[in-house]
């Protein structure tokens, strides 16, 4: 298959955390605990009660999704629904009541999640690795903040037009990271001359299909968007009663979502997975890719903290991964490669080298396929400088 995409960057919650955003599940749960009125006001909701009783010791979003999954078949209501299903019996009043209750609980959680994420903002104290790889995807590189911003501004051709290489970013998150980076980069731009104003103002919508929200997004620029259609739930499991299938992420995704994702993987020369756990339904997106080797030249680099990397390596080994995979500990910056067979020797040994490689090949004439982006965004002072 011809590779039409140089690099696809796939980002999960660990990417946002590496930006300094407080968006972890643990922090979300702690906020619900501090807001005592939330639990008290909805004490009769069985889904929320189950989460309250089982969610306090968990740390990750996939743990949260797993709690919702286990509610579906371990709670008394879930067991009753499954029993009715297995016996081929119906009790419409009971079933409709539970479905309505669980949908209400899910909606309340979404509303709290919107409030929680609306406070998330990047730390602007230093130039984080997330910023380096984001700008590398846009074709920019540099040894320091000034060089990086200068390189990025070379992509700006006119007041409303940028030219970017044919790379791609797929986000498993809900936040508009390009918008966050645009604001974030303003603090490193004081000494850099810009051909137009605002100097950097890119949001996800401006990047069109170059930036894809897999699970939909929050639109903080439209304040009327109080309860967006976030893909929020758990993975498929045969133990789940059919009446609660609406809890599955797969039932909320578009029909072609997974196929489009797989097509992007197969069309990419390099795939960089930053801050994604590959647990549960997240792995399902990659299953066909990792478990086949018909196209063995694709570079795969997984970036995360050491503990998460150890778990991912274990998962891929158990799943019978047939791909050459390189693992990058974001705290150390060094790369270790595991391979069933060494198909392609990578030309970088650390994180900076990876970013430079992505940026440099993005501008090489033989790899260059430019995407026109109309920029009509004005930087708005959403964050203070503290």
C-alpha positions in Angstrom: 0.0 0.0 0.0 1.3 3.5 -0.9 2.0 5.6 2.2 0.3 9.0 1.8 0.9 10.2 5.4 4.4 10.8 6.7 3.6 10.6 10.5 0.4 10.0 12.4 0.5 11.2 16.0 -2.1 9.5 18.2 -2.7 11.1 21.6 -4.3 10.0 24.8 -4.8 11.4 28.3 -1.1 11.1 29.0 -0.4 13.7 26.3 -2.6 16.2 28.1 -1.1 15.4 31.4 2.4 15.9 29.9 1.2 19.4 29.0 0.6 20.1 32.7 -3.2 19.8 32.4 -5.0 18.4 35.4 -7.2 16.0 33.5 -6.6 12.6 35.2 -9.5 10.4 36.3 -8.1 10.5 39.9 -8.5 14.3 39.9 -11.9 14.1 38.4 -13.1 11.7 41.1 -11.5 13.8 43.8 -13.4 16.8 42.5 -16.7 14.9 42.7 -15.9 13.9 46.3 -15.2 17.6 47.2 -18.5 18.5 45.6 -20.4 16.6 48.2 -23.7 17.8 46.9 -23.2 15.8 43.7 -23.4 12.4 45.5 -26.0 13.5 48.0 -28.3 15.0 45.3 -28.2 11.8 43.2 -28.0 9.1 45.9 -30.8 7.2 44.4 -29.0 6.6 41.1 -27.6 3.1 41.1 -24.9 3.8 38.5 -23.6 6.8 40.4 -23.7 4.9 43.7 -21.7 2.0 42.2 -19.1 4.5 40.9 -19.0 6.2 44.3 -18.4 2.9 46.1 -15.8 1.5 43.7 -14.1 4.4 42.1 -12.1 6.0 44.9 -9.0 3.8 44.7 -8.6 4.0 40.9 -6.2 6.2 39.0 -6.8 5.9 35.2 -9.7 6.6 32.9 -9.7 3.0 31.7 -10.3 2.0 35.4 -13.3 4.3 35.3 -14.6 2.7 32.1 -14.1 -0.7 33.7 -16.2 0.3 36.7 -19.0 1.3 34.4 -18.6 -2.1 32.6 -18.7 -4.0 35.8 -21.8 -2.1 36.9 -23.6 -3.5 33.9 -23.3 -7.1 35.0 -22.2 -7.1 38.6 -24.8 -4.7 40.1 -28.1 -6.0 41.3 -29.9 -4.2 38.4 -27.4 -5.5 35.9 -27.8 -9.1 37.2 -31.6 -8.8 37.0 -31.4 -7.5 33.4 -29.1 -10.3 32.4 -31.3 -12.9 34.1 -34.4 -11.7 32.2 -32.4 -11.8 29.0 -31.1 -15.4 29.6 -34.6 -16.6 30.5 -36.0 -14.8 27.4 -38.4 -13.0 29.7 -39.6 -9.4 29.6 -40.4 -6.9 32.3 -40.8 -3.6 30.5 -41.4 -1.5 33.6 -38.2 -2.7 35.3 -36.1 -2.6 32.2 -37.2 0.8 31.1 -36.8 2.2 34.6 -33.2 1.0 34.8 -32.3 2.2 31.3 -33.7 5.6 32.2 -31.9 5.7 35.5 -28.5 4.7 33.9 -28.9 7.2 31.1 -29.6 9.9 33.6 -26.5 8.9 35.6 -24.4 8.9 32.4 -25.7 12.4 31.5 -24.9 13.8 34.9 -21.4 12.4 34.7 -20.9 14.0 31.3 -22.0 17.4 32.7 -19.5 17.1 35.5 -16.8 16.1 33.1 -17.5 19.2 31.0 -17.2 21.4 34.1 -14.0 19.6 35.1 -12.3 19.8 31.7 -13.3 23.5 31.2 -10.8 24.3 34.0 -8.0 22.3 32.3 -5.2 24.5 31.0 -1.5 23.8 30.0 1.3 24.8 32.3 3.2 27.6 30.5 6.4 27.5 32.7 8.6 25.7 30.1 8.7 24.1 26.7 7.2 20.6 27.2 7.9 17.6 25.0 4.3 17.7 23.9 4.9 21.1 22.3 8.0 19.8 20.5 6.2 16.9 18.9 3.1 18.9 18.1 5.1 21.5 16.2 7.2 18.7 14.6 4.0 17.3 13.1 3.4 20.8 11.7 6.9 20.7 10.2 8.8 22.9 12.7 11.9 22.1 14.8 14.4 24.0 16.9 16.8 23.6 19.8 14.9 26.1 22.0 11.6 27.9 22.2 12.7 30.8 20.0 14.0 28.5 17.2 10.9 26.4 17.4 8.5 29.3 17.1 10.5 30.9 14.3 10.5 27.6 12.4 6.7 27.3 12.9 6.1 30.8 11.7 7.8 29.9 8.4 4.6 27.8 7.8 2.5 30.9 7.9 2.2 32.3 4.3 -0.4 35.1 4.9 -2.7 36.5 7.5 -5.2 33.6 7.2 -3.2 30.9 5.5 -0.7 28.3 6.9 0.9 25.5 4.9 1.5 22.2 6.7 2.8 18.9 5.6 0.6 15.9 5.2 0.9 14.5 8.7 -2.0 13.7 10.9 -3.1 13.9 14.6 -5.8 11.6 16.0 -7.0 12.5 19.5 -8.6 10.1 22.0 -9.1 13.2 24.2 -11.9 15.8 24.3 -9.8 19.0 24.4 -8.8 21.3 21.6 -5.0 20.9 22.0 -4.1 23.0 18.9 -5.9 25.9 20.5 -4.1 25.3 23.8 -0.7 25.2 22.0 -1.5 28.4 20.1 -2.1 30.3 23.4 0.8 28.5 25.0 3.3 29.5 22.3 2.5 33.2 22.7 4.6 33.2 25.8 7.7 32.2 23.8 7.2 34.6 20.9 8.2 38.0 22.4 11.5 38.2 20.5 10.3 36.6 17.3 9.2 38.8 14.4 6.0 37.7 12.8 4.7 38.6 9.2 1.2 38.9 10.5 -1.1 39.2 13.5 -2.1 37.2 15.5 1.2 35.4 15.2 0.0 32.0 16.1 -3.7 31.2 16.2 -4.6 27.6 15.3 -7.5 25.5 16.6 -8.6 22.0 15.7 -11.3 23.2 13.3 -8.7 25.1 11.3 -6.7 21.9 10.7 -9.8 20.1 9.2 -9.1 16.4 8.7 -5.4 16.8 9.7 -6.6 16.8 13.4 -9.3 14.2 14.2 -11.3 13.9 17.4 -12.0 10.2 17.7 -14.5 10.6 20.6 -15.8 14.0 19.7 -14.7 17.2 21.6 -15.7 20.0 23.9 -16.2 23.3 22.1 -15.1 25.9 24.6 -15.4 28.7 22.0 -19.1 28.1 21.9 -20.4 28.6 25.4 -23.8 27.3 24.5 -22.3 23.9 24.0 -23.1 22.8 27.6 -23.6 19.1 27.0 -21.8 18.0 23.9 -22.2 14.5 22.3 -19.0 13.1 23.8 -18.3 9.4 23.2 -18.2 8.3 26.8 -18.6 4.8 28.1 -17.0 1.4 28.1 -15.8 -1.4 25.9 -17.8 -4.3 24.5 -18.3 -7.3 26.7 -20.6 -10.3 26.3 -21.5 -10.2 30.0 -23.2 -6.9 29.5 -27.1 -7.1 29.2 -28.3 -5.9 25.8 -30.6 -3.3 27.5 -27.4 -1.5 28.5 -25.6 -1.6 25.2 -25.8 2.1 24.9 -23.0 2.2 27.5 -20.6 0.8 24.9 -18.4 3.3 23.1 -18.8 1.3 20.0 -22.6 2.0 20.0 -21.8 5.8 20.1 -19.2 5.8 17.3 -20.0 6.4 13.7 -20.2 3.2 11.6 -16.9 3.9 9.7 -14.9 5.2 12.7 -12.8 2.1 13.2 -12.3 1.5 9.5 -11.2 5.1 9.0 -8.8 4.7 11.9 -7.3 1.5 10.5 -7.0 3.1 7.0 -5.0 5.9 8.6 -2.7 3.5 10.3 -2.1 1.6 7.1 -1.4 4.8 5.1 1.2 6.1 7.6 4.9 5.7 7.2 5.3 6.3 11.0 2.9 6.0 13.9 3.7 7.8 17.2 1.4 6.9 20.1 1.8 9.4 22.9 0.1 9.0 26.3 -2.5 6.3 25.3 -2.8 3.2 27.5 -3.9 0.6 24.9 -6.2 -0.9 27.5 -9.7 -2.1 26.7 -11.4 -0.5 23.8 -8.4 1.6 23.1 -6.5 -1.6 22.0 -9.5 -2.7 19.9 -8.7 0.2 17.5 -5.2 -1.2 16.9 -6.0 -4.9 17.0 -5.9 -5.5 13.3 -2.8 -3.4 12.9 -0.6 -4.9 15.6 -1.7 -8.5 15.0 -0.7 -8.6 11.3 2.6 -8.1 9.6 1.7 -7.8 6.0 3.1 -4.3 5.9 6.2 -4.4 8.1 8.0 -1.2 7.2 5.8 1.1 9.3 7.7 2.6 12.2 5.8 2.5 15.5 6.9 4.5 18.5 5.0 4.5 21.8 5.7 7.3 24.2 4.7 7.2 27.8 6.0 6.9 31.4 7.9 3.8 32.3 5.1 2.1 34.3 2.6 2.6 31.4 5.2 1.4 28.9 5.8 -1.8 30.9 2.1 -2.5 30.9 1.8 -1.8 27.1 4.7 -4.1 26.3 3.0 -6.8 28.4 -0.3 -6.3 26.5 1.3 -6.4 23.1 3.2 -9.5 24.0 0.1 -11.3 25.2 -1.8 -10.2 22.1 0.9 -11.7 19.8 2.1 -8.4 18.3 3.8 -8.9 15.0 5.1 -5.4 14.6 8.4 -3.8 15.3 7.7 -1.4 18.2 9.9 1.2 19.8 9.3 2.4 23.3 10.2 5.9 24.5 10.3 6.7 28.2 9.2 10.3 28.2 11.0 11.0 31.5 14.4 9.7 30.2 13.9 10.5 26.5 15.7 7.3 25.3 14.3 4.6 22.9 14.2 0.8 23.2 13.0 -1.3 20.3 11.3 -4.7 20.5 10.8 -6.6 17.3 9.7 -10.0 16.3 12.0 -9.4 13.4 14.0 -6.2 12.8 12.4 -4.9 9.6 13.6 -1.3 9.6 16.4 0.4 11.5 15.3 3.7 13.0 17.5 6.7 12.5 17.0 8.3 15.9 17.8 7.3 19.5 15.9 9.8 21.6 12.9 12.0 21.7 14.6 15.1 20.3 15.9 13.0 17.4 12.4 11.7 16.7 11.0 15.2 16.6 13.7 16.5 14.4 13.3 13.5 12.0 9.5 14.1 11.7 10.0 17.8 11.0 12.9 17.4 8.6 11.2 14.8 6.4 8.0 16.8 6.4 9.7 19.6 4.5 11.8 17.4 2.1 10.5 17.8 -1.4 10.2 14.1 -2.0 7.9 13.7 1.0 6.1 17.0 0.8 2.3 17.1 0.4 1.0 20.4 1.6 -2.3 21.0 3.3 -3.8 24.4 3.1 -5.4 25.7 6.3 -7.5 28.8 6.5 -6.9 30.5 9.9 -9.7 32.8 11.1 -8.9 32.4 14.7 -8.0 35.2 17.1 -6.1 34.4 20.2 -8.4 35.0 23.2 -6.9 35.5 26.7 -8.5 32.4 28.4 -5.7 31.8 30.8 -3.7 34.1 33.0 0.0 33.9 33.0 0.4 32.4 36.5 
